[in-house]
Amino acid sequence: MPYIDPSSVIEKLEIMGAKKILLQLPDGLKPHVFQYFSKLSERFSVIVSSQPFYGACDIGNMEVYSGVDCIVQLGHSAIPNIGYPKPVIFEEYRYSPASLPEPELFEPIRERGFRRIGLLASVQYLDFLPGVREVLEKSGFATAIGNPDSRMRHPGQVLGCNFSAAHSISGEVDCFLIISTGRFHSIGVQLSTDLDTFLLDVNEMKLHSMSGEKERFLRSRYAVLSRARDAKKFCVVMDTKIGQKRTSLANLIAGKVKEMGGQAVMVSADDIRPSDFENMQCDAVVFTGCPRVPIDDWEKFSMPIMTPPEFLQIYGFKQQSGYVMDEIVTVD
């Protein structure tokens, strides 16, 4: 993994006159912590946060950052429509393409009859978009890169909770190609747009169709949701992370629980722990924070945990023709 040069961050910190810094690094960049810390600490008082965080939506608890002048977060891009209570410098980490895929890699897309491809990427792989676009267009495909809503910073960018860049061009393309490594984003694009989606894993330089992944995902989710149909006692969770806090939505869900004769307890949480809900002896959990918690971590819970759209669908409050992904556009 190449070294991350902190020079631009140091320059920004000096311009703002910062003295005390909180440094956040995702797990994948923590091998750089000693190099990065030593450079910053030559000019500033720096403390490294050991707490896990989920991206630009999560700058930690007020107790953690209340005593610093600025937060430096590596690896993510800012979420423009969040009002951060402290100055935050987001230092994006981009993987630069050492090589581009050969045109033959995209033949499975052509064989499916698709000609118009929507291009997307997670933030680390946005620099691959121009090169991949050139390869595709030289191979006879038409391409489009969507513009996201105000939660995103870059054209074509997707988050695990927001696929607005895909929605903006879903009527103009036959399928989507997302450049990333994990499959959550690509499954999310397929489910949220109902268009065939392909994952280009640039680490392995392989193409994966999400059609089969979609079916496995849906079977898993509906198996969880079927266990919640007879639930009476619900914990409705409001996440306190600045970019995930949807209090109005949590209140709406609690009201719907009462409408159907159930009991709802409003729960505030920053780091959700299954044992908390076991102690409360609830029948089901509705989580209004990051959608990846109920989708990725459901096996950790002894009771079903669901997203707000899942709750609204299985209890008949919203008529939907298919599964709806939970997407965060704005927060309270």
N, C-alpha and C positions, 0 to 999 in steps of 0.2 A: 504494500500500500504506500503510495507516494506521500512525502511530507507535506503538511499543510502550512503554507507560509502565513504567519500572523501579521505581516507588515501592514496590510490595509486596515486590519482591526485596530492595531496600535495607533495608526494615524487618526482614525475616527475617534478613538478614546481620548487622545490628546486634544483634538479639536473641541470636544465637549467638556474638557476639563475634569474628566472622571478620575477618581482616586481609588475607590474600592469596587472590585469587580466580582461578580458571580459567574463562573464558567460552567456551562452545561455541555456535555458531550454524550452522544448516543453510544451504545455499546460498541458499535462497529468502528468508532473513531477513538475509543479510549486508549488503544495502544499508543496514540500520539500525546497522551496527557502530560507526560514529563517534559517533552520537548516544548509543547505549547505553553505549559505553565511556566517553565523557566524563562521563556522569552517575555511573557506578559509581566511576570513578577519582577523583572528588571526595572520596570517603570511604575507598576501599580501593585496595590495590595489585592491579592487574588485568592479566592476560595473556590474549590471545585465542589460542585453538587454531586453527591453520590446517589441521590434519589433517581429512580427511573422516570423518564418523561416521554411524552408521546408526540413530540414535534412542536411546531410553532404555536399550537393551541395550549401548550402547557409550559409555563415558566416557573412552576413551583408554587409553594405556599407563601403567603405574605411574610410569615415568620422567617422564611429562608432568604428572601430578597429585600426585606425592609431596611437593612443596614447597608446596602450597597448603592453605588451611584449608577451602575449600568449592569445589565445582564448580557453576556456573550454566549450565544447558542450556535454550536457548530452543526452543519449538516442539513439544515432546513431553510426554507424560504419563508419570509414573513407572510402572515395572513392579513391583508390590507384592511379588512373591515373589523378588526379587533382593536379596541382602545387599551393598549398596554399601560399599566400604572407606573411603569418604570421605563426608561430608555432601554431598548433591546437592540443589539447588533446581531443580525442573523448572517452568519458566514456560510453560504451554501457550499456544499461539497459536490463537485461534478466529476463523474468518470469520463475521461476523454477517450474516444474510440481509437484503439490501436489498429483495428482493422474493421472493415464493414462486411456484412454478410454477402455471400455470393447470390446472384439473382435466382439460382436454382432453389434456394431455400424457400422461396415464396411460391413455388409451383403448387403446393397444396391449396393455396388461396385461389389461384387461377383455375385449378381443377374443380373447385366448388362453384365456379361461374361468377366469382366476384371480380369486379374491375375497378370500383371506386372505394378507396381505402381511407378511413379516418385514422390519423396518426396521433398517438398519445404517449405520454411517458411520466414516470414518477420523477421527482425533481433531480435525483442523482444522475439520470440518464437523458436529460433534455438535450445535451450536446450531441446525442446520437441522431436526433430528428433530421437535421439537414442532410446528412450523409445517407441515411436510410431512405429518405424521400427521393434523393437523386437516383439511388439504385432502383427503386420501384418505378419511377417515371421513365427511366431508360428501358425498363422491361415492359412498358406499355400500360402500366396502371395509372389511373388518376388518383391524386391524393388530396387530402384536406386536413388542415390543423385547426381545431376549434378554439374559440375564445371563451374562457371561463367566466364565472360570475365574480363578484367582488371579494369572495373568500380566497381566490387564487391570484397569483402574481404573474404567471407566465402562460402564454398560449400553449395549448396542448397538455398542460400539467393536470394530473389527477392526484387526489388524496384518497385515502381509504374511506373518507366520509363525504367526498364531493366529486361528482363526475360531470360537472356542468360543462366542461370543455367538450365532452362527448355529446351531451344533449344538444349543444349549439349547432352541431352538424349532422345529427342523426338522420335527418330527412334528405341529406345530400350524398350519403355513402351507402355502400352495400354491406360493409363490415368494418371492424376496427382492428388495428394492430397497435398493441401497447408494448412499449419497451420498458422492461423492468426485470425483477428477479422473482419476487414473491407472487403467488397466484391470487391473493386476495383482491388486488386492484383489477386484474383482468376479469375475474369472475364478477366483480361488482359492475364493471362496464357492461358485460353481457346481460346481466340481470336488470340493470337500470335502463338499458336502451332496447333490450330484446333483439339485438343484432348480434350475429356471430362475431366472436372476438378471438383474436389470436395473440398469444404472448410470445414476444421475441426475447428470449433469455440470452442476453449478450455475454454472460459469463460462460455459458456453454455453447453459444452461437447455435441455438436450436429454436425451432418454432413449435409451439404447442397450441392445439385447438382447445377452447374452453367448453365445447359442447358437452363432452362427457363429464367434465368437472362440474358444470352447471347442474346436471342431473344428480350427481352425488351430493352436491351441496344442498339441493332442495330436499332430497330424501332425509338428510341429516337434520335440517332445520324443521321440517314438518314432523319428524319423530319427536323432537323436543317440544314443539308447540302442542302436539296432541296430548302431552302430559299435563298441559296447563288448562285444558278445557273445563275441568271441574274445580278450578282454584277459587277460593273465597277470600283468602287473606293475601293481600299484595303489598310488597314493598316497592314504592315508586322512588327511584333514585335520581337525585339531582347532583350532577357532578360539579364540583366547585372549581375545576380548571377553567381558566379565563376563556378559553376558546371552545369549551364544551358545555358551558352552563346554559341550560334551556329550562329555566324555571317555569315559564308560561306553559311550555309543553308538559312538564311534569304535573302542573296543576290541572291541565286538561285531562290527562290520563287518570289522575286521582278522581276527578269528577265522573268520568266514565265508569270507573270501578263502582262508585256509589250508585250510579244509574242502574247497574245490573245487579244490585243487591249485595255487593261485596264490601269488604273493608279495605281501606287503603291507608298505609302509613307512609308519610313523606320522609325520606331519608336523605341526608346530606353526606356526601362522601368525596374524598379526594383520591384515595387508594382503596378500591373496592376489594373486600375480603369475603370469601364465601362463608367463613365461620360466623361473621356478623349476622347474616341472614338465617343461618341455622339456629343461632341463639334466639332470634326473633320468632322462629317457628312459623315463617310465612309459607304460603303454598307456591308462590311464584314471585319473580322479580321483573320489573320493567325498568330498563336502564336507559336514561335519556342522554347519557354522555356519549363517549366514543363508540360507534357501532361495532368496532372490532372486539369489544369486551364480551358481549353476548355471543358473538359469532365465533371468535377464536377460543374463548375460555369457558365455554358452556360446560365442558366435561368436569370442571373444577367444582361445579355447584351441584348440590344434592337435589335442588328444586329447579324447575325450568326457569331460565332467564331469557328475556326477549327484548327486542327493539320496540319503539313506539308503533311503527307501521305494522309489525307482526301482531301486537296486541289489538290494534284497531281492526285488523283483518279477521283474526280468529274469533273475535267476539261480536262480529257483525256490525261494527260501527262505521266501517268504510267498505263499500263494495269495490273490489278490485278483481280484475280478470286474471291476474297472476301475482307472483311474489314481488314485493316492492322493497328495494333496499332503503335503509335509513340513510339519508344524506343531511348534512348540516350546512345550511346556507348562512344563517345569522344566529347570533346568540344574544341572550338577555344581558 
